[in-house]
Amino acid sequence: MLEILARHSNGLVASWDNLFVNVWTGQGTLDDVKQVRDQHKIMVDKHPDGICVLTVIKSFSLTRPPEKKVLEAASKLFTEFREHVRASAQLVQGEGVTKVVTYSFLSVMAVASKGVPNKVFHCLEEAITWLSTAEDAGNRLADAPNDAIHALQELLQSPPAAPAE
């Protein structure tokens, strides 16, 4: 079952068993990355045998390169939890030039995940299928990938709004 773990000013964090889902709907801030990191830590503690990660980026959310301090904090997530992540997928949603820029940015970020199976996708079904069959993923998606796909499709069609500040 899909569970919303937290909302931040530019997206939300959810889980499907040991799948950690990080949805970005706006340009991330340092505080957003901190909230994602805190939820990532909770997931790792809850699933000591490992987690899979799905990061969803709406292409309009990356309209310019992230600030250096935000990029550095996000990059630390790759290294801090590397030994607990069995597989990681990034899903880019959207159209046009911004999608190409986002896709290129994520491809570069994927290199930083050294040692973790990692892939960038443009289709949710392909991302979930890949995560469910990733070697040594230790995930439970293989038991119900279509259930996860359906729940995530609903979430991504109309993600809950971030709390008002």
N, C-alpha and C positions, 0 to 999 in steps of 0.2 A: 504494500500500500504506500502511496506517495504521501509524504509528510513535509509540510513547509516548516523548516527549522528556524528561519529568520528572514526578515526583510531589511534591506538597507536602502539608502537613498537612490541607488542606481541598479536595483535588481533584487534578487532573493536567493536563498539557499534552501535546498530541499534534499530529501533522501528517499530512496526506494531500497529498503533493506540495507545492503552495504554499498549501494551506489550513491555517491555524493554528487549532487547536482547543483551547479553554480550558474545562475542565469544573470547576465549583464544586459540591462536595458538602457543604460546611459554611461557616460564617461565616468569611470571609477575614481573614487577619492581614496586617500590614505585610510580614512575611517572605515570605508567600505571594505577595503582589503583586510583590515584588522578584524572586522566582523566575520568575514569569510574564513580567516585563519582560525578564529576561535571555534567556529562550527566544524571546521576541518579537524581540529584537535579532538573535539567531542566525538566525532565519527570514528577517528582512529582509536580512541579509548574504548568505544563501544564495540568495535570490530577489530580486535587485536590480530586476527588472521589476515587482515588486509581489506582494502577498499578499492573500488573502481571510481573514477572521477569522470563526470561529463560536464564540461564547461560550455555553456551556450552563450554566444555573443550575437546579439542583434546587430547587423552590420552598421546601422546608424549610431550605435553606441560608441564606435571608434571613429570619430570624425577628425580627430587629430591624434598625434602620438601622446601616450600618457605622460604625465609629469615624471621627471626622473625618479623622485622619491616613491611615487606610486609604482612605477615599473620595478624598482629595486625591491620593494616590499612584496610585490606579486611574484617576482623571480625567486624570492626566499621560500615561497610556498613549495616550489618545485624541489628544493633541496631539503627543507626541513622535514617533509613527510615522505620523501622518496622511498625509503625502505618499507613503508606501509601501503604504498600505492601499487596495485597489481597491474593496472592498465589505466590509461587516460585518453579521453577523446575530447576534441573540441568541435563544436557544431556551430557553423557560421550560417546565420539566417539573414536573408535580405537579397537585394538585387543591386546591380550596377557597379560603378567604380568603387564606391565605399566598401562593397563586399570584397572586391579584389584587394583593396588595401588591408582590410581586416584579415583576410585569408593569408596574405603575405606576412603580416605581423605575427599571426599565430604560428605559422610555419617556422619562423625564426625562434619564437618562444619554445616551440617543441624541442628544438635542439638542446635547450637548457635542462630538459628532463632526463638527461643521460641515464641509461639503464632501465628505464620504465617504458614498456610498450606504449607508444603514443601515436595518434593519428588525427588528422584534421578532416572533417566531413562537411558536406552541405545538405545531408539528408538524415533526419532523426532515425529512421528505420535502419539505415546502414550503420550508423554510429552504435546503436543499441545491439544490433546483431554482432558487430565486431567486438564490442565489450563483452558480450555474453559468451563468445567463443575464444577470447584471448587466452593464449597459453598461460597457465599458472595464475589466472585471474582470481581464483578463489571466490568467485562471485556466485550469487544465486539467480542472476538474470537468466541463466540457461534454462531454469525451470519454468519461467513465465515471461519470456521476452515480449510477447504481444501485449500482455497486461501492462508491463512497464511502458511500452510504446504508446498505448492508448492513454494512460494517465499523463504521460509527459506531453502528448499532443494537446490534450485539454489545457494543461498548464501553460504551454507556450502560445496557444491561440489567444489567451487573455490572462497573462500573469497578474496576480494580485498587485495592486498599487502599493508603493512603499508608504510607510506611515508618514503622516504630516509632521513637519518639524515645528 
